[in-house]
């Protein structure tokens, strides 16, 4: 059977710096049936220089007068906040994860007991963070948005050299929301071919659930999708996020796809056996046949039900003599 796809509700910074809102996002993710809820852990002053510009989508959805650094400061949560979120997630029975943007944040998350490490697309060329992640020996989710295949190869080589835990590559288009024409889901196949034995998943920023469900059908082992309580809330990522009911629909649809993928063996399904006899044909007499008469294409034909000799075996009958009389439409004996 197809494996279980890990569905991660990416709460990210949709809490807008409010730990209470962050806990409500955990509740929404758990209620929707997601396997994990994920935030972002960073130290704003370490992440961005004072003069760093904001991306165009960030400029559109945040205070135009503030810098990227100021925006990040408003979105930063404390170590105590994350400890509270991890405890709340445990109480709700959902895995707690967070993307680490620096080694110190990573160490804090590992101390909180995260089961996986997420490296965001923007840090795939950060050797200090990659080395720190590798040395934790935990499974790693490596997002590959904005990357060339060679950059992905370089990051994997570094992680392998540092004896990292198992890596899952997440295909991603780093745009919020991502245009459908720029998603290029076939990259999932490209990554599997380029890096045999490395698991491949998908981090989705497109509107709706269709692309994420398609990624599951293409065999993504991990799916990540942004979650918000309401897309009308202020915040840079709200517009590219699912609301709780939509996340629940995504989870339900992915589980249906997993069931539908099956084991790949071509044979009649359990529900098909009864229909074979109804839908297929048998070799029957096209007119009355007397005992001793030779079977021929003139006195045989194919008609339902398919409980007799398969039409594919007519060659074994032609020229043989009938051992008894047959009525029109009567199935020929084996």
N, C-alpha and C positions, 0 to 999 in steps of 0.2 A: 504494500500500500504506500501511497505517497506520504512523506513525512509531515509532521506538524509544522506549519509556518508560524514563526514567532511574530506576533503582531504587537508593535510598540506604539503606544499613543504618545506622540511627541508634544508634551506640554510646553517644552522650551522655555521661552520668556513670556508666554501668554498670561502669566500671573501678574505682569506689570509691576513686579517688585513687592507684591503683597502676599505674604505667606498664607493668609486665610484663603485667598483666591487660589493659591497653589494647591491647598488641600482639597478644595472643591473640584479642581481638575483631576486629582487623584480619584476622587469619588466617581466622577463622570467616566473615567477610563475603566475603573473596576466594574461599574454598572454596565458598561458597553461590552464587557467580555474580553477586553484586551489582555494580553499576557503580561505586559509591562507598561509602566508609565515613565517617561524620561524628561528630565529637565536639562538645564545648561549651567555649568559651574565654572565661573571665571572670576578673576580679579581685574576689575575694569582698568586700573592704573597699570597693570602689567600687560594687558591685552592690547591697548590702543594708545598711541602717542597723542598728545594734546591736539595736534594739527591734523589727525587722521580724518578724512572726509567720510560721510555716510554714503551708503549705496543709494541709488535713485529711489528704490522702493521705500527705503528708510526715511528719506527726505519727505516723501509724500505722506507718510503715516506717523510722523513724530513731529515734535516741536521744531519748526524750521530754524529757530535761532540757536538751538543747542548743537554742540559738536557730537561726534560719535562717542567720544569719551564720556561726555556728560550724559548721553542717552544710556550708555552701558552702566554708569553709576546708579542710575535710577532703577535699573533692572537687576542689579546684583543682590543676591541673597547671602546671608551670613552662614557660617558653619553651623551655628545653633539652629538656624532655619532648616538647613538640609537634614540635620539630625531629626528634627521634628517631622519632616516630610517622609524620611525613610521609615520612621516608626509608624506613621499614619498609613503608609502603603502596606507595611507588614500587617497591620490590623485589618486592612481591607482585603488581604490575600492577593495582592498584585505585586509583581517584582518592581523594585525601585531602581532606576538607572538615571545617570546624568552624564552629559557630555562634558569631558574635562578639556579645558583650553590651556592648561599649564601643569607642570609636574606637581606643584604644591596642591592645586585643586584635585588632581588625580589621587594623590596620597590621602587626602581627606576622604574622598569617596570610597577608596579601598578600605579605609578604616571603618567606614559605615557599613561595609559588607556588600557592596555591589557585586553582582555575579558576572558582569561583563564590563568591558571598557569600550566607550565610544570615542573614536577620533573623528572630529568633524572635517568636512571637505577642506576648509581653510587651513588646517593644520597638517595636511598630508605631506607638506615639505618642511615640517618642523622636526628636525632630528632629535632634539632634546626631549620633546614630548613622546615621540615614537620609541625612543630608548627606554624612557621611564615606564611607558605602557608595557613594553616587552618584558621588562624585568619584574613586573607584577605576576607574570605567568597565568593571567586570566584570559579567557576568550576575548578577542578584540573584534569590534565592528569598525571597519575602516571605510568611511564615506569617501567616494571618489569624484564628487562633483567638481567641475572646472578642470579636471585632470586629463592629461594625455595618457595613453597606455604606457608609455615609457616612465612617466612619473609614478604611476601605480606600481610598475615593476621595481623601481628604485625603493619605494617605501616598503614593499614586501621583502625585498632583499635585505634591507636594514633590519626588519622585524625578525626574519629568519636567522640572520647572523647573531642577533641578540637572544635567540632561542625563545621567541614569544610563544604564547599559547595559540590555540587555533584561531585563524583569522577568517572573518566573513567580509567580503568586499560588497559594499553597498553602492550600486549604480545610483546616480543622483544627477538631477539638473538643478543647479543652484540659481534659481529664479523664483520669485514669490509674487504671484503664482507662476508656475512654469508653463509656457505655451505647449500645447499638445504636439505641435510640429517639431519641437526641440527635445522631446522626451527620449526618442531613440531607444525604445525598449530592447531592440535587438542587441544592444550592448551587453545584455545579460548573457547571451550566447557567446559573444566575443570574449568576455571575461572568463567564462568556463573553458573555452578553447585555449586561451592564452596562459591560464594558470590552473592546469589540471590538479584536481584534488582540493582546491580552495573553494569553500562555499560562497555562494553569490546571493545577494538579496537586493532590495530596492528601497530607497528613501524617496517618497513621493511628495511633490509640491504642486501637482496639478489640481485644478478644481474637481470636486466630486470624487467618486470612488472607482470609476471605470478603469482607469489606468492601473491602479493598485490591484484590482481584481485580475486584470490581464497579466500583471507581473506574477501573481500567484499561479496562474495557469501556465506560465512559462517556467515555473519551477523555483521561484524566489523562496529561499529558506527563511528570510527575514523580511518583514514589511514594516516600514516606519511611516507614520502619517501624523501631521500636526493636528492638535486638538485645541479647541477653544470652547468656552461656554456660550459665546455669542460673537459672531463675526462683526457685529457693530461696535464691540468694545474697542477702545483706543489700543494701539499697539502695532508694532511693525509686522508681526506675523499673523495677526488675526484673520486677515482677508484670505490667506492661503491655507486656512485650517478647516477641519470638519467640526461641526457642532455635534453634541453627544448622540443624538438620534442617528446622525449620518455615520458616526463611528460604529455604532451598534449594527447598522446595515452592512458596513464594510466587513466587520467580523463575521457576520452571518454568511455573507456572500463568499468570503474566502473559505470558510469551513465547507460550504457546498462545493466549491471548486476542488478542494482537497479530496472530498469523497468521490467526486466525478472523475478525477484523474486516474484512480484505480492503480492496478499493478502492471499494466501494459501488455498482459497476455491476451492474444486474440482468440477468444473462445466464447460460446454463447453465455450470456449472463443468466443468473438464476431465473429472472423473470421472463427470459426468452424461450425457454425450453417448451413451455406449453403452447407458445405461438408458432413454433416450427411446423407442427402438424397442420395448423390452420392455414398458414401463409404459403407453404410449399406444396408442390405437386408430386403425384405418384404416376407410375406407368399403368395405364388402364386400357381396356379394349375400346376402340373407337366404334366398333360394331360387334355383333355377335360373332364369336369364334368357336368353332367346333373342335372337339378332341382330335388330335392328329394334324391339324392345320398348322402350317409354319407361321411363326410370328414375323411380321413385316411392318414397314413404315405405313402400309396401307391399313392395317388393322389394329395399330397401337397409337395411342396419343397420351398427353400428359394433362392430368386434371387434379384439383384439390379433392380431398385432403392429402397431406404428405405422409401418410402412415404406411404406404407400401414401398415398392422398389423405387429408388431415386431415378429420375430421368437421365442422370449422368451415366447410368448403367445399362442403357438400352442396347448398347452394342453386344452385351452378353446374352441378349434374348433373340436378336434378329437371326432368323434361319433355324431356330430351334422349334420343335413341334410342341404344341399345346398338349398337356397331359389330361386335360379335361375341357369341358365346355365353359365358355365365359359369356356372360351377358354384356351388353353395351354399358360402358362406364364402370364395369367391375374391375377392381385392382388385380393385376397379374400376381400370382403367387411367387414367393421367393424361390 
